[in-house]
Amino acid sequence: MLNAILSVAMLSAFLLLYGAGKRWRRDGASQQMWLMVAAALVIFANVAIWVVPDEKGQSLVTGAADMP
């Protein structure tokens, strides 16, 4: 289930970047475009926190899979 949530998060981040690019081409740099980019970066950072392993080779995803 967690893998599906992380996949949806990545998909939404890419869609936010796509929408920001379309908005930039249409209206130029606007506040809404920058907010979409910021939201996508926050989602990427959150997914990286969950997926990137630490020094021991453990990540939060593998730790969550071990829980009953």
N, C-alpha and C positions, 0 to 999 in steps of 0.2 A: 504494500500500500504506500509506503514511504517513497519507493522508487517512482510510482505514478505521480505523487505529489511533486517531487523534484522535477520530473519531466514536464509537468504542466507549468511549473514555475519558470523553467528555462524557455518553454514555448512562449509564455506570456512576455518574458523579458525581450525576446527577439521580436515579437509583434510590437512591443512598445518602441523599440528602436526603428522598426520599419515605419510605424506611424509617425515618429518624430522626423524621419527622413522625408516622408511625403509632405508633412507640414512645413518643413524647412524649404522644400522646393516650391511650394505653393505660396507661402506667406513670408518667407525669410525667417531669420532667427526671431522667435517669439518666446515669451515666458512659458507658455504651455509646452512648447517643444523641449525646452531645457528641463522642465519638470518631468517629462516623459523619459528623457535620457537619465535623469537622476534616479527615477524609480527603477529603471532597468538596471542601473549599476548597483542599486541596493539589493535587488533580487539576485543578481550575479554574485554579490558578496555573500549573501545568505546561503546560497547553494554551495559556494566554495567552502564556507565554514562547515557545512555538513559533510562534504565529500572529501576534502583534502585530508590525507592522513597526517598524524603527528609523528614524533620521533620514534614511537613504538610501532608504527605501522597501523594504528587504529584510527578510524574515523568515527564520527557520530552515527553515520549510517550503519556501519558494522556493529557498533555498540548497541544501537537500537534493535538490530536483528537478533542479538543475543538475549534480549529481554523476553520473559515469558508472556 
